[in-house]
Amino acid sequence: MTKFIIKRILYGFLVMLGVITLVFFLFTILPSDPARMMMGQRSDLATEEAIRKEMGLDLPVGVQFLAYLNDLSPISWYRTNDPESFWFLDDNDYDYVSIASFATSSLVLKKPYLRRSYQTKRPVTEIIAEAFPKTLLLAVVAIFFAIIVGITIGIFCAIFKGTWFDKVALFFSVLGMSVPSFFAAILFAWVFAFLLADYTGLSMFGSLYSVDDYGMGLHIDLKNLILPAITLGIRPLALVVELTKNSVLDVLSQDYIRTARAKGLPYRTIIVKHTLKNALNPVVTAISGWLASLLAGAVFVEYIFDWKGMGVVIVDALNFYDFPVVMGSLLYVSIILVLINIINDIIYGWLDPRVKTQ
């Protein structure tokens, strides 16, 4: 098991290294000049050159990449006698613990540094720390909605197999898997927050925190979570319905279920006590991987509903060419995806020893 875990962690590390490389070179070769974007209309050649030198944009791309890896790495080099050196860490941006000191540099332990926003000059970690909890809340609520509603519908589809209820549920499941999230978000916003707003009381736009009518401060407004969570949960909901139905039907065909029926146990008892316990294992296993997908797929849903999470942060940063924010957000989401996949692989290996041989 230890060898299996080490192998999965190594694979995850290689994936993250590939993502870091791709993200860096993608945004490095883009035509827009970050120095000019920072200065705006007030830019002049001398100031732009000074900013480019300060940011290290005048260095070869390979050196910039190594410096970026140095920023991201928890163990980094810091030059003690040249505070203007771009290659080593800057006292203003790092809290670190020295591991070893040399004549002109030190090996230090620090938090990964995602640099600063071009527009606001704030550390990217602060921007992400404000936005990510809202995205996480949205994803968790969406997945719970998918689990509760999907399992319930799937059970009834299995019980009433072949009936109109099963056929209607199957139709909407296929539709839910086929409709893109951004289109579903627009449709839900138009129907439930515009056409039926007088009945639902829902708004087309709104985040977790809202300003009260008197402008006295912020308060939590959970009703703004309803539409984005339902929209984001449609795709996993459709998957859960199908998985639950097929799993329940498979369990109902087992010999021990036939034995329970032969003994005269009530059908409700057979379903609740004997069927669900075994039927929900593959459903829960599949759902564990969907949380990561929802975190990555919430971008368009958040932007359409103006939910102030990672989606709005990424889109706004792209509009203003704020590359450090975009790069930091992509890397943050990517490492979460990798960690969740590693945890899932470890759980699979623990539950099914055959996985360890793959």
Disulfide bonds with the S-S distance in Angstrom:
none
